[in-house]
Amino acid sequence: MHREEALAVIHEIYHVCKDSVSLTCISLDSKQVEHTKFGYQIRMKCELDNISRQRIETIIRKHNLIQKEEKGYMIISQL
């Protein structure tokens, strides 16, 4: 995803989860999307409850993104 879109997603997630989730680390990582193009993915270190997880999944669907969890991080990227 483009940098601006990734930042917008981060702000949306923060807005819906700021009272219920402690986000200890958020990074915007560059990754190669195709052979010549680069995009960004979001890496967040957090522990989510069911309500926060549902809220974040709604945002991810809205932006047509995917998520995976790996070693305590949630990674959000484009399809």
C-alpha positions in Angstrom: 0.0 0.0 0.0 1.1 3.6 -0.4 2.6 5.4 2.5 -0.3 7.8 2.8 -2.8 4.9 2.9 -0.7 3.1 5.5 -0.6 6.2 7.7 -4.4 6.6 7.4 -4.9 3.0 8.5 -2.6 3.5 11.5 -4.5 6.6 12.6 -7.9 4.7 12.2 -6.6 1.8 14.3 -5.2 4.1 17.0 -8.5 6.0 17.1 -10.7 2.9 17.7 -8.3 1.2 20.0 -6.6 3.9 22.0 -8.6 3.3 25.2 -8.5 -0.5 25.2 -5.1 -1.6 23.7 -1.6 -0.8 24.5 0.4 -0.5 21.3 4.0 -0.8 22.3 5.5 -0.6 18.9 4.2 0.5 15.5 6.4 0.6 12.4 5.8 1.3 8.7 8.1 -1.0 6.8 9.0 -0.8 3.1 8.6 -4.0 1.2 8.9 -5.0 -2.4 5.5 -5.5 -3.9 6.5 -6.5 -7.4 9.8 -6.7 -9.2 10.1 -3.0 -9.6 7.5 -1.5 -7.1 7.8 -1.0 -3.4 5.0 -0.5 -0.9 4.5 -0.4 2.8 3.2 -2.8 5.5 2.3 -2.0 9.0 3.9 -3.9 11.9 2.3 -3.5 15.4 3.3 -5.1 18.6 0.2 -5.3 20.7 -2.1 -7.6 22.6 -5.6 -7.5 21.5 -8.9 -8.4 23.2 -11.8 -9.7 21.1 -13.5 -6.3 20.7 -10.3 -4.6 19.5 -9.5 -7.4 17.2 -13.0 -7.1 15.6 -12.6 -3.3 15.3 -9.2 -3.7 13.5 -10.6 -6.4 11.2 -13.4 -4.0 10.2 -10.7 -1.4 9.2 -8.7 -4.0 7.4 -11.7 -5.1 5.3 -12.7 -1.5 4.6 -9.2 -0.9 3.1 -9.1 -4.3 1.3 -6.0 -5.3 3.3 -4.8 -8.6 4.9 -3.4 -9.3 8.3 -1.3 -12.0 9.9 0.1 -12.4 13.3 3.7 -13.5 13.9 5.8 -13.5 17.1 3.6 -11.0 18.9 3.2 -8.7 16.0 0.2 -7.9 13.8 1.3 -7.4 10.2 -1.1 -5.5 7.9 -0.4 -5.4 4.2 -2.0 -5.1 0.8 -3.5 -8.2 -0.9 
